[in-house]
Amino acid sequence: NAGVTQTPKFQVLKTGQSMTLQCAQDMNHEYMSWYRQDPGMGLRLIHYSVGAGITDQGEVPNGYNVSRSTTEDFPLRLLSAAPSQTSVYFCASSQSNPYEQYFGPGTRLTVT
Amino acid sequence: QKEVEQDPGPLSVPEGAIVSLNCTYSNSAFQYFMWYRQYSRKGPELLMYTYSSGNKEDGRFTAQVDKSSKYISLFIRDSQPSDSATYLCAMTSNTGNQFYFGTGTSLTVIP
């Protein structure tokens, strides 16, 4: 199993550009989530999904969209990038025990 | 007020020392408490989790939860240089949908 994979690893955007961060897992996990990690702020939940077709907002959802059309994939869309969205983004997934989350390697995003 | 507070450190200890890492929280609905380890430029990995109050031991690691004080701890015995990492506490309610993380404590174990 590849586990949780994220692409790209690094990305630089200009203010106002849009992009999609990809997340995929091959463990048939129902629960998937997106976090951002900023210095001094820890990990903060952006959006999560408890299964295909079901998504909900986390603590910091503004500026981000998600959809879950398959069990395997959970992309995160930045609609109009802002410098405040410069961060490291992590995707995570878990199965029957939602407390055992497996994290991907992260995407480092810089918005100039 | 943040949901979870964690001293960022940094914490530096000699090899073989006992390390104590702590978090406090404000939401009494939290029932599941987790500790993650994160190496530099990597994703967090789950070390252990506990439900409600009590202790849980896994090898050199012991997690403690005191719900009456809203205080959780992770103890590392016989610390090793390979334990050098950032340790994150996390917690959630019974629904298990929204997780709240501490800011992480940076630990260095000196050989």
gemmi code that builds the backbone of each chain (N, CA, C; Angstrom):
import gemmi

chains = {
    "A": [
        ("ASN", (0.834, -1.211, 0.000), (0.000, 0.000, 0.000), (0.855, 1.242, 0.000)),
        ("ALA", (0.449, 2.232, -0.813), (1.170, 3.495, -0.831), (0.772, 4.354, 0.354)),
        ("GLY", (-0.384, 4.072, 0.987), (-0.852, 4.880, 2.107), (-1.568, 6.121, 1.591)),
        ("VAL", (-1.259, 7.261, 2.188), (-1.838, 8.540, 1.784), (-0.804, 9.290, 0.942)),
        ("THR", (-1.178, 9.637, -0.270), (-0.266, 10.371, -1.139), (-0.831, 11.753, -1.428)),
        ("GLN", (0.078, 12.709, -1.546), (-0.306, 14.094, -1.832), (0.543, 14.629, -2.966)),
        ("THR", (-0.085, 15.349, -3.866), (0.643, 16.046, -4.923), (0.064, 17.436, -5.122)),
        ("PRO", (0.895, 18.436, -5.452), (2.349, 18.349, -5.557), (3.005, 18.411, -4.178)),
        ("LYS", (4.304, 18.253, -4.102), (5.035, 18.414, -2.845), (5.262, 19.892, -2.536)),
        ("PHE", (5.515, 20.671, -3.566), (5.753, 22.108, -3.414), (4.967, 22.845, -4.495)),
        ("GLN", (4.520, 24.049, -4.169), (3.805, 24.863, -5.146), (3.957, 26.329, -4.784)),
        ("VAL", (4.200, 27.160, -5.793), (4.221, 28.615, -5.615), (3.117, 29.190, -6.493)),
        ("LEU", (2.265, 29.983, -5.894), (1.153, 30.605, -6.616), (1.249, 32.116, -6.487)),
        ("LYS", (0.657, 32.803, -7.448), (0.492, 34.244, -7.311), (-0.890, 34.516, -6.724)),
        ("THR", (-1.006, 35.625, -6.024), (-2.295, 36.023, -5.452), (-3.365, 36.019, -6.545)),
        ("GLY", (-4.498, 35.391, -6.228), (-5.613, 35.357, -7.157), (-5.687, 34.101, -8.013)),
        ("GLN", (-4.586, 33.365, -8.095), (-4.608, 32.131, -8.869), (-5.379, 31.045, -8.120)),
        ("SER", (-5.858, 30.078, -8.873), (-6.539, 28.941, -8.252), (-5.735, 27.680, -8.505)),
        ("MET", (-5.918, 26.700, -7.639), (-5.262, 25.422, -7.855), (-5.935, 24.346, -7.006)),
        ("THR", (-5.618, 23.106, -7.325), (-6.148, 21.963, -6.586), (-5.010, 21.145, -6.012)),
        ("LEU", (-5.071, 20.917, -4.708), (-4.133, 20.001, -4.044), (-4.777, 18.620, -4.063)),
        ("GLN", (-3.986, 17.643, -4.516), (-4.515, 16.295, -4.645), (-4.181, 15.444, -3.429)),
        ("CYS", (-5.129, 14.595, -3.049), (-4.916, 13.640, -1.967), (-5.578, 12.324, -2.365)),
        ("ALA", (-4.852, 11.235, -2.212), (-5.394, 9.921, -2.524), (-4.922, 8.921, -1.481)),
        ("GLN", (-5.789, 7.943, -1.198), (-5.399, 6.856, -0.284), (-5.877, 5.536, -0.865)),
        ("ASP", (-5.098, 4.487, -0.629), (-5.411, 3.172, -1.183), (-5.747, 2.176, -0.088)),
        ("MET", (-6.240, 2.667, 1.045), (-6.540, 1.793, 2.184), (-8.047, 1.611, 2.373)),
        ("ASN", (-8.841, 2.130, 1.432), (-10.304, 2.029, 1.493), (-10.864, 2.695, 2.755)),
        ("HIS", (-10.215, 3.806, 3.154), (-10.659, 4.524, 4.345), (-11.860, 5.406, 4.038)),
        ("GLU", (-12.816, 5.425, 4.947), (-14.004, 6.248, 4.760), (-13.756, 7.707, 5.139)),
        ("TYR", (-13.045, 7.927, 6.225), (-12.846, 9.288, 6.730), (-11.579, 9.884, 6.120)),
        ("MET", (-11.737, 11.081, 5.533), (-10.569, 11.816, 5.020), (-10.692, 13.267, 5.443)),
        ("SER", (-9.558, 13.915, 5.588), (-9.565, 15.289, 6.089), (-8.383, 16.066, 5.535)),
        ("TRP", (-8.513, 17.398, 5.569), (-7.451, 18.312, 5.191), (-7.144, 19.229, 6.362)),
        ("TYR", (-5.843, 19.414, 6.607), (-5.362, 20.320, 7.638), (-4.360, 21.292, 7.018)),
        ("ARG", (-4.217, 22.436, 7.654), (-3.085, 23.304, 7.369), (-2.275, 23.457, 8.641)),
        ("GLN", (-0.966, 23.561, 8.474), (-0.070, 23.687, 9.613), (0.743, 24.957, 9.474)),
        ("ASP", (0.597, 25.829, 10.432), (1.307, 27.109, 10.447), (2.096, 27.243, 11.738)),
        ("PRO", (3.260, 27.914, 11.691), (4.064, 28.084, 12.908), (3.259, 28.749, 14.013)),
        ("GLY", (3.304, 28.176, 15.205), (2.606, 28.752, 16.344), (1.104, 28.496, 16.372)),
        ("MET", (0.582, 27.857, 15.309), (-0.877, 27.613, 15.247), (-1.201, 26.136, 15.286)),
        ("GLY", (-0.233, 25.301, 15.062), (-0.509, 23.873, 15.043), (-1.275, 23.456, 13.794)),
        ("LEU", (-1.836, 22.278, 13.843), (-2.657, 21.760, 12.748), (-4.091, 22.220, 12.940)),
        ("ARG", (-4.675, 22.772, 11.878), (-6.062, 23.205, 11.954), (-6.864, 22.541, 10.850)),
        ("LEU", (-8.027, 22.005, 11.207), (-8.864, 21.272, 10.275), (-9.569, 22.220, 9.317)),
        ("ILE", (-9.443, 21.930, 8.014), (-10.071, 22.776, 6.989), (-11.424, 22.191, 6.587)),
        ("HIS", (-11.406, 20.985, 6.069), (-12.615, 20.262, 5.684), (-12.400, 18.784, 5.977)),
        ("TYR", (-13.508, 18.064, 6.091), (-13.401, 16.629, 6.263), (-14.554, 15.935, 5.540)),
        ("SER", (-14.397, 14.617, 5.367), (-15.416, 13.817, 4.687), (-15.527, 12.471, 5.394)),
        ("VAL", (-16.760, 12.046, 5.644), (-16.965, 10.759, 6.310), (-17.307, 9.653, 5.297)),
        ("GLY", (-17.305, 10.003, 4.017), (-17.549, 9.016, 2.980), (-17.793, 9.713, 1.658)),
        ("ALA", (-17.813, 8.933, 0.578), (-18.029, 9.509, -0.750), (-19.344, 10.278, -0.774)),
        ("GLY", (-19.279, 11.492, -1.290), (-20.464, 12.332, -1.406), (-20.807, 13.139, -0.181)),
        ("ILE", (-20.040, 12.975, 0.904), (-20.336, 13.656, 2.170), (-19.115, 14.454, 2.612)),
        ("THR", (-19.287, 15.780, 2.707), (-18.203, 16.628, 3.191), (-18.762, 17.612, 4.212)),
        ("ASP", (-17.882, 18.152, 5.030), (-18.305, 19.144, 6.025), (-17.123, 20.042, 6.352)),
        ("GLN", (-17.455, 21.205, 6.916), (-16.435, 22.191, 7.229), (-15.765, 21.884, 8.553)),
        ("GLY", (-14.483, 22.271, 8.606), (-13.754, 22.188, 9.848), (-13.630, 23.560, 10.484)),
        ("GLU", (-12.485, 23.782, 11.102), (-12.264, 25.005, 11.871), (-11.980, 26.224, 10.990)),
        ("VAL", (-11.289, 26.012, 9.861), (-10.852, 27.125, 9.002), (-11.188, 26.860, 7.540)),
        ("PRO", (-12.476, 26.828, 7.150), (-12.844, 26.418, 5.791), (-12.829, 27.532, 4.735)),
        ("ASN", (-12.775, 28.808, 5.179), (-12.940, 29.906, 4.226), (-11.819, 29.935, 3.202)),
        ("GLY", (-12.211, 30.047, 1.919), (-11.228, 30.109, 0.843), (-10.901, 28.765, 0.231)),
        ("TYR", (-11.499, 27.716, 0.771), (-11.216, 26.354, 0.303), (-12.521, 25.620, -0.027)),
        ("ASN", (-12.461, 24.801, -1.083), (-13.577, 23.925, -1.428), (-13.094, 22.489, -1.504)),
        ("VAL", (-13.988, 21.557, -1.203), (-13.664, 20.144, -1.341), (-14.844, 19.422, -1.967)),
        ("SER", (-14.566, 18.244, -2.501), (-15.601, 17.329, -2.957), (-15.058, 15.917, -2.773)),
        ("ARG", (-15.946, 14.948, -2.705), (-15.507, 13.558, -2.512), (-16.377, 12.675, -3.407)),
        ("SER", (-15.902, 12.466, -4.627), (-16.674, 11.677, -5.582), (-16.323, 10.189, -5.488)),
        ("THR", (-15.161, 9.864, -4.969), (-14.762, 8.467, -4.789), (-14.230, 8.283, -3.370)),
        ("THR", (-14.147, 7.054, -2.921), (-13.575, 6.775, -1.607), (-12.100, 7.137, -1.568)),
        ("GLU", (-11.406, 6.977, -2.707), (-9.953, 7.110, -2.719), (-9.451, 8.553, -2.724)),
        ("ASP", (-10.203, 9.466, -3.334), (-9.669, 10.808, -3.583), (-10.421, 11.898, -2.826)),
        ("PHE", (-9.681, 12.890, -2.394), (-10.269, 14.016, -1.648), (-9.474, 15.275, -1.980)),
        ("PRO", (-9.746, 15.898, -3.128), (-8.987, 17.087, -3.524), (-9.425, 18.343, -2.770)),
        ("LEU", (-8.470, 19.237, -2.571), (-8.717, 20.525, -1.908), (-8.484, 21.629, -2.924)),
        ("ARG", (-9.483, 22.471, -3.137), (-9.378, 23.547, -4.130), (-9.238, 24.898, -3.454)),
        ("LEU", (-8.237, 25.646, -3.907), (-8.083, 27.034, -3.507), (-8.683, 27.876, -4.627)),
        ("LEU", (-9.706, 28.633, -4.315), (-10.466, 29.324, -5.341), (-9.737, 30.559, -5.868)),
        ("SER", (-9.174, 31.350, -4.972), (-8.456, 32.574, -5.324), (-7.388, 32.751, -4.246)),
        ("ALA", (-6.187, 32.276, -4.546), (-5.145, 32.194, -3.518), (-4.802, 33.558, -2.928)),
        ("ALA", (-4.562, 33.550, -1.620), (-4.161, 34.756, -0.890), (-2.882, 34.447, -0.110)),
        ("PRO", (-2.050, 35.456, 0.155), (-0.824, 35.201, 0.935), (-1.102, 34.522, 2.275)),
        ("SER", (-2.268, 34.764, 2.858), (-2.615, 34.135, 4.139), (-2.780, 32.618, 4.015)),
        ("GLN", (-2.844, 32.118, 2.791), (-2.962, 30.678, 2.579), (-1.603, 30.003, 2.400)),
        ("THR", (-0.541, 30.769, 2.525), (0.795, 30.177, 2.566), (0.885, 29.283, 3.804)),
        ("SER", (1.179, 28.003, 3.575), (1.134, 27.050, 4.676), (1.619, 25.691, 4.181)),
        ("VAL", (1.692, 24.733, 5.104), (1.900, 23.338, 4.747), (0.558, 22.637, 4.916)),
        ("TYR", (0.127, 21.946, 3.873), (-1.178, 21.289, 3.884), (-0.999, 19.780, 3.998)),
        ("PHE", (-1.737, 19.198, 4.932), (-1.695, 17.757, 5.141), (-3.078, 17.162, 4.923)),
        ("CYS", (-3.083, 16.026, 4.258), (-4.282, 15.224, 4.099), (-4.147, 14.025, 5.029)),
        ("ALA", (-5.263, 13.549, 5.568), (-5.236, 12.398, 6.459), (-6.436, 11.520, 6.180)),
        ("SER", (-6.320, 10.244, 6.538), (-7.444, 9.329, 6.370), (-7.476, 8.333, 7.508)),
        ("SER", (-8.663, 7.759, 7.745), (-8.795, 6.715, 8.766), (-10.005, 5.849, 8.419)),
        ("GLN", (-10.035, 4.668, 8.968), (-11.110, 3.727, 8.652), (-12.052, 3.560, 9.837)),
        ("SER", (-12.157, 2.375, 10.342), (-13.182, 2.092, 11.344), (-12.948, 2.867, 12.619)),
        ("ASN", (-11.683, 3.123, 12.919), (-11.383, 3.913, 14.097), (-10.925, 5.296, 13.643)),
        ("PRO", (-11.825, 6.296, 13.678), (-11.447, 7.614, 13.151), (-10.332, 8.265, 13.925)),
        ("TYR", (-9.993, 7.740, 15.100), (-8.965, 8.367, 15.908), (-7.574, 7.958, 15.444)),
        ("GLU", (-7.477, 6.945, 14.610), (-6.189, 6.511, 14.084), (-6.017, 7.076, 12.686)),
        ("GLN", (-5.669, 8.339, 12.618), (-5.516, 8.988, 11.330), (-4.117, 8.753, 10.770)),
        ("TYR", (-4.059, 8.510, 9.472), (-2.792, 8.373, 8.757), (-2.621, 9.623, 7.909)),
        ("PHE", (-1.486, 10.273, 8.066), (-1.226, 11.530, 7.370), (-0.366, 11.311, 6.130)),
        ("GLY", (-0.604, 12.150, 5.136), (0.261, 12.188, 3.967), (1.516, 13.003, 4.255)),
        ("PRO", (2.410, 13.115, 3.262), (3.692, 13.798, 3.462), (3.592, 15.315, 3.415)),
        ("GLY", (2.466, 15.854, 2.973), (2.289, 17.303, 2.979), (2.580, 17.964, 1.646)),
        ("THR", (1.954, 19.129, 1.450), (2.222, 20.010, 0.308), (2.592, 21.378, 0.871)),
        ("ARG", (3.761, 21.869, 0.477), (4.197, 23.201, 0.928), (3.783, 24.227, -0.106)),
        ("LEU", (2.884, 25.114, 0.283), (2.324, 26.106, -0.634), (2.770, 27.496, -0.235)),
        ("THR", (3.271, 28.241, -1.201), (3.627, 29.641, -0.994), (2.804, 30.482, -1.957)),
        ("VAL", (2.147, 31.496, -1.416), (1.374, 32.426, -2.244), (2.042, 33.797, -2.165)),
        ("THR", (2.442, 34.307, -3.325), (3.166, 35.596, -3.341), (2.270, 36.735, -3.828)),
    ],
    "B": [
        ("GLN", (-10.034, 32.020, 23.280), (-9.239, 30.998, 23.932), (-9.129, 29.790, 23.006)),
        ("LYS", (-7.879, 29.275, 22.863), (-7.689, 28.107, 22.033), (-8.318, 26.895, 22.692)),
        ("GLU", (-8.768, 25.946, 21.843), (-9.343, 24.716, 22.377), (-8.283, 23.889, 23.107)),
        ("VAL", (-7.059, 23.891, 22.562), (-5.977, 23.074, 23.111), (-4.732, 23.939, 23.260)),
        ("GLU", (-4.106, 23.878, 24.413), (-2.879, 24.617, 24.671), (-1.732, 23.637, 24.908)),
        ("GLN", (-0.601, 23.931, 24.277), (0.568, 23.057, 24.421), (1.804, 23.921, 24.439)),
        ("ASP", (2.691, 23.703, 25.387), (3.924, 24.463, 25.486), (4.816, 24.082, 24.306)),
        ("PRO", (5.228, 25.060, 23.475), (5.997, 24.729, 22.276), (7.441, 24.321, 22.538)),
        ("GLY", (7.926, 24.553, 23.779), (9.317, 24.257, 24.073), (10.208, 25.334, 23.465)),
        ("PRO", (11.397, 25.017, 22.960), (11.907, 23.664, 22.766), (12.392, 23.020, 24.063)),
        ("LEU", (12.384, 21.685, 24.054), (12.794, 20.894, 25.190), (14.033, 20.110, 24.772)),
        ("SER", (15.078, 20.185, 25.586), (16.317, 19.488, 25.271), (16.705, 18.650, 26.482)),
        ("VAL", (16.912, 17.330, 26.277), (17.207, 16.430, 27.391), (18.367, 15.512, 27.008)),
        ("PRO", (19.086, 14.979, 27.991), (20.146, 14.006, 27.670), (19.538, 12.639, 27.403)),
        ("GLU", (20.225, 11.850, 26.622), (19.787, 10.483, 26.329), (19.563, 9.719, 27.631)),
        ("GLY", (18.456, 8.971, 27.683), (18.139, 8.186, 28.864), (17.221, 8.888, 29.842)),
        ("ALA", (16.980, 10.172, 29.644), (16.123, 10.928, 30.561), (14.656, 10.553, 30.357)),
        ("ILE", (13.852, 10.866, 31.377), (12.395, 10.743, 31.255), (11.863, 12.096, 30.800)),
        ("VAL", (11.039, 12.047, 29.753), (10.487, 13.274, 29.178), (9.005, 13.348, 29.508)),
        ("SER", (8.561, 14.528, 29.879), (7.142, 14.753, 30.153), (6.623, 15.849, 29.224)),
        ("LEU", (5.606, 15.526, 28.456), (4.988, 16.484, 27.537), (3.526, 16.639, 27.939)),
        ("ASN", (3.014, 17.866, 27.862), (1.684, 18.119, 28.414), (0.824, 18.996, 27.515)),
        ("CYS", (-0.478, 18.831, 27.662), (-1.458, 19.692, 26.990), (-2.604, 19.950, 27.940)),
        ("THR", (-3.199, 21.118, 27.805), (-4.440, 21.409, 28.515), (-5.505, 21.738, 27.479)),
        ("TYR", (-6.760, 21.584, 27.869), (-7.848, 21.853, 26.944), (-9.021, 22.464, 27.687)),
        ("SER", (-9.957, 23.017, 26.924), (-11.066, 23.722, 27.561), (-12.418, 23.052, 27.321)),
        ("ASN", (-12.522, 22.224, 26.293), (-13.812, 21.654, 25.910), (-14.062, 20.333, 26.640)),
        ("SER", (-15.056, 20.322, 27.521), (-15.327, 19.119, 28.309), (-15.918, 17.991, 27.473)),
        ("ALA", (-16.307, 18.278, 26.229), (-16.862, 17.243, 25.345), (-15.774, 16.324, 24.779)),
        ("PHE", (-14.529, 16.725, 24.860), (-13.446, 15.886, 24.337), (-13.377, 14.583, 25.116)),
        ("GLN", (-13.335, 13.473, 24.348), (-13.308, 12.152, 24.975), (-12.114, 11.323, 24.507)),
        ("TYR", (-11.615, 11.603, 23.302), (-10.487, 10.854, 22.754), (-9.282, 11.775, 22.694)),
        ("PHE", (-8.160, 11.255, 23.142), (-6.948, 12.049, 23.262), (-5.809, 11.303, 22.582)),
        ("MET", (-5.121, 11.989, 21.676), (-4.109, 11.356, 20.857), (-2.790, 12.094, 20.958)),
        ("TRP", (-1.717, 11.354, 20.774), (-0.380, 11.923, 20.664), (0.220, 11.510, 19.326)),
        ("TYR", (0.718, 12.519, 18.602), (1.384, 12.293, 17.329), (2.835, 12.732, 17.444)),
        ("ARG", (3.674, 12.091, 16.653), (5.079, 12.483, 16.532), (5.282, 12.955, 15.102)),
        ("GLN", (5.991, 14.072, 14.951), (6.247, 14.613, 13.630), (7.727, 14.932, 13.485)),
        ("TYR", (8.372, 14.230, 12.573), (9.756, 14.538, 12.240), (9.772, 15.711, 11.263)),
        ("SER", (10.916, 16.371, 11.183), (11.035, 17.576, 10.374), (10.652, 17.300, 8.923)),
        ("ARG", (9.770, 18.114, 8.397), (9.328, 18.060, 6.995), (8.628, 16.734, 6.644)),
        ("LYS", (7.999, 16.114, 7.663), (7.222, 14.904, 7.426), (5.807, 15.100, 7.968)),
        ("GLY", (4.903, 14.194, 7.610), (3.572, 14.219, 8.185), (3.560, 13.628, 9.579)),
        ("PRO", (2.599, 14.034, 10.408), (2.490, 13.450, 11.756), (2.174, 11.954, 11.684)),
        ("GLU", (2.670, 11.209, 12.679), (2.331, 9.788, 12.792), (1.787, 9.534, 14.188)),
        ("LEU", (0.727, 8.743, 14.266), (0.075, 8.481, 15.538), (0.957, 7.618, 16.419)),
        ("LEU", (1.166, 8.087, 17.663), (1.890, 7.284, 18.657), (0.913, 6.429, 19.455)),
        ("MET", (-0.102, 7.066, 19.999), (-1.088, 6.345, 20.795), (-2.286, 7.230, 21.070)),
        ("TYR", (-3.396, 6.585, 21.429), (-4.558, 7.351, 21.815), (-5.209, 6.695, 23.033)),
        ("THR", (-5.921, 7.515, 23.808), (-6.634, 7.029, 24.980), (-8.061, 7.560, 24.950)),
        ("TYR", (-8.930, 6.818, 25.605), (-10.322, 7.228, 25.696), (-10.635, 7.618, 27.129)),
        ("SER", (-11.239, 8.793, 27.300), (-11.641, 9.314, 28.603), (-10.439, 9.394, 29.531)),
        ("SER", (-10.620, 9.203, 30.800), (-9.526, 9.342, 31.759), (-8.763, 8.031, 31.915)),
        ("GLY", (-7.544, 8.157, 32.434), (-6.771, 6.959, 32.724), (-5.420, 6.982, 32.051)),
        ("ASN", (-4.728, 5.861, 32.172), (-3.383, 5.711, 31.613), (-3.372, 4.659, 30.523)),
        ("LYS", (-2.419, 4.802, 29.625), (-2.181, 3.788, 28.601), (-0.694, 3.719, 28.350)),
        ("GLU", (-0.178, 2.503, 28.303), (1.266, 2.319, 28.140), (1.539, 1.553, 26.861)),
        ("ASP", (2.583, 1.973, 26.133), (3.015, 1.278, 24.925), (4.530, 1.384, 24.853)),
        ("GLY", (5.185, 0.332, 25.306), (6.648, 0.348, 25.297), (7.188, 1.430, 26.219)),
        ("ARG", (7.998, 2.316, 25.670), (8.587, 3.402, 26.465), (7.643, 4.589, 26.642)),
        ("PHE", (6.480, 4.536, 26.035), (5.557, 5.665, 26.049), (4.364, 5.385, 26.967)),
        ("THR", (3.991, 6.393, 27.758), (2.809, 6.314, 28.611), (1.996, 7.583, 28.429)),
        ("ALA", (0.708, 7.399, 28.130), (-0.199, 8.538, 28.009), (-1.101, 8.569, 29.228)),
        ("GLN", (-1.317, 9.771, 29.753), (-2.210, 9.952, 30.898), (-3.240, 11.018, 30.578)),
        ("VAL", (-4.463, 10.789, 31.027), (-5.533, 11.763, 30.840), (-6.192, 12.022, 32.188)),
        ("ASP", (-6.294, 13.276, 32.549), (-7.018, 13.699, 33.759), (-8.134, 14.638, 33.315)),
        ("LYS", (-9.320, 14.085, 33.122), (-10.412, 14.890, 32.603), (-10.892, 15.910, 33.622)),
        ("SER", (-10.755, 15.618, 34.891), (-11.209, 16.572, 35.898), (-10.395, 17.858, 35.833)),
        ("SER", (-9.131, 17.738, 35.454), (-8.256, 18.911, 35.339), (-8.117, 19.371, 33.897)),
        ("LYS", (-8.695, 18.638, 32.967), (-8.558, 18.919, 31.528), (-7.068, 18.993, 31.167)),
        ("TYR", (-6.360, 17.932, 31.487), (-4.907, 17.920, 31.369), (-4.479, 16.546, 30.882)),
        ("ILE", (-3.649, 16.504, 29.822), (-3.133, 15.232, 29.348), (-1.619, 15.286, 29.279)),
        ("SER", (-0.995, 14.113, 29.417), (0.458, 14.034, 29.437), (0.929, 12.855, 28.607)),
        ("LEU", (2.137, 12.987, 28.094), (2.850, 11.882, 27.447), (4.209, 11.793, 28.106)),
        ("PHE", (4.528, 10.598, 28.611), (5.832, 10.363, 29.217), (6.635, 9.447, 28.295)),
        ("ILE", (7.899, 9.799, 28.110), (8.816, 8.968, 27.337), (9.929, 8.545, 28.277)),
        ("ARG", (10.044, 7.228, 28.485), (11.110, 6.723, 29.351), (12.326, 6.376, 28.505)),
        ("ASP", (13.496, 6.430, 29.132), (14.742, 6.055, 28.463), (14.807, 6.706, 27.069)),
        ("SER", (14.704, 8.007, 27.045), (14.632, 8.719, 25.768), (15.876, 8.460, 24.915)),
        ("GLN", (15.653, 8.397, 23.615), (16.692, 8.094, 22.630), (16.834, 9.260, 21.652)),
        ("PRO", (17.995, 9.424, 21.040), (18.149, 10.478, 20.023), (17.100, 10.373, 18.907)),
        ("SER", (16.660, 9.145, 18.610), (15.635, 8.969, 17.567), (14.269, 9.504, 17.997)),
        ("ASP", (14.104, 9.821, 19.278), (12.857, 10.437, 19.749), (12.816, 11.934, 19.457)),
        ("SER", (13.915, 12.485, 18.981), (13.963, 13.925, 18.662), (12.976, 14.228, 17.546)),
        ("ALA", (11.981, 15.031, 17.861), (10.879, 15.320, 16.937), (9.975, 16.347, 17.603)),
        ("THR", (8.933, 16.715, 16.895), (7.878, 17.540, 17.488), (6.718, 16.630, 17.863)),
        ("TYR", (6.211, 16.796, 19.082), (5.115, 15.971, 19.585), (3.844, 16.817, 19.666)),
        ("LEU", (2.801, 16.311, 19.034), (1.535, 17.022, 18.951), (0.474, 16.267, 19.731)),
        ("CYS", (-0.264, 16.978, 20.573), (-1.432, 16.355, 21.172), (-2.643, 16.705, 20.301)),
        ("ALA", (-3.662, 15.848, 20.341), (-4.882, 16.100, 19.585), (-6.045, 15.493, 20.354)),
        ("MET", (-7.225, 16.026, 20.122), (-8.381, 15.507, 20.837), (-9.652, 15.742, 20.056)),
        ("THR", (-10.676, 14.938, 20.393), (-11.946, 15.027, 19.710), (-13.044, 14.500, 20.613)),
        ("SER", (-14.266, 14.778, 20.224), (-15.415, 14.321, 21.003), (-15.800, 12.907, 20.551)),
        ("ASN", (-16.914, 12.403, 21.067), (-17.352, 11.051, 20.734), (-17.693, 10.872, 19.265)),
        ("THR", (-18.116, 11.941, 18.598), (-18.458, 11.814, 17.180), (-17.217, 11.570, 16.334)),
        ("GLY", (-16.068, 12.059, 16.801), (-14.811, 11.798, 16.112), (-14.678, 12.433, 14.748)),
        ("ASN", (-15.403, 13.507, 14.482), (-15.319, 14.140, 13.177), (-14.374, 15.340, 13.147)),
        ("GLN", (-14.347, 16.113, 14.198), (-13.503, 17.310, 14.240), (-12.419, 17.122, 15.289)),
        ("PHE", (-11.181, 17.287, 14.833), (-10.025, 17.096, 15.695), (-9.355, 18.441, 15.963)),
        ("TYR", (-8.893, 18.610, 17.184), (-8.208, 19.835, 17.576), (-6.816, 19.456, 18.061)),
        ("PHE", (-5.819, 20.142, 17.468), (-4.427, 19.841, 17.766), (-3.794, 20.939, 18.606)),
        ("GLY", (-2.836, 20.542, 19.440), (-1.964, 21.503, 20.076), (-0.941, 22.005, 19.063)),
        ("THR", (-0.168, 23.005, 19.452), (0.812, 23.597, 18.538), (2.062, 22.732, 18.404)),
        ("GLY", (2.223, 21.751, 19.298), (3.384, 20.872, 19.229), (4.509, 21.321, 20.136)),
        ("THR", (5.239, 20.345, 20.704), (6.420, 20.612, 21.522), (7.622, 20.005, 20.824)),
        ("SER", (8.629, 20.831, 20.580), (9.847, 20.362, 19.928), (10.786, 19.737, 20.959)),
        ("LEU", (11.163, 18.486, 20.738), (12.023, 17.742, 21.663), (13.326, 17.366, 20.973)),
        ("THR", (14.434, 17.612, 21.664), (15.743, 17.144, 21.202), (16.342, 16.293, 22.310)),
        ("VAL", (16.756, 15.071, 21.942), (17.427, 14.176, 22.884), (18.897, 14.140, 22.495)),
        ("ILE", (19.738, 14.580, 23.413), (21.172, 14.727, 23.126), (21.920, 13.449, 23.506)),
        ("PRO", (22.703, 12.884, 22.551), (23.430, 11.635, 22.850), (24.473, 11.846, 23.947)),
    ],
}
model = gemmi.Model(1)
for chain_id, residues in chains.items():
    chain = gemmi.Chain(chain_id)
    for i, (resn, *xyz) in enumerate(residues, 1):
        res = gemmi.Residue()
        res.name, res.seqid = resn, gemmi.SeqId(i, " ")
        for name, pos in zip(("N", "CA", "C"), xyz):
            atom = gemmi.Atom()
            atom.name, atom.element = name, gemmi.Element(name[0])
            atom.pos, atom.b_iso = gemmi.Position(*pos), 0.0
            res.add_atom(atom)
        chain.add_residue(res)
    model.add_chain(chain)
structure = gemmi.Structure()
structure.add_model(model)
structure.setup_entities()
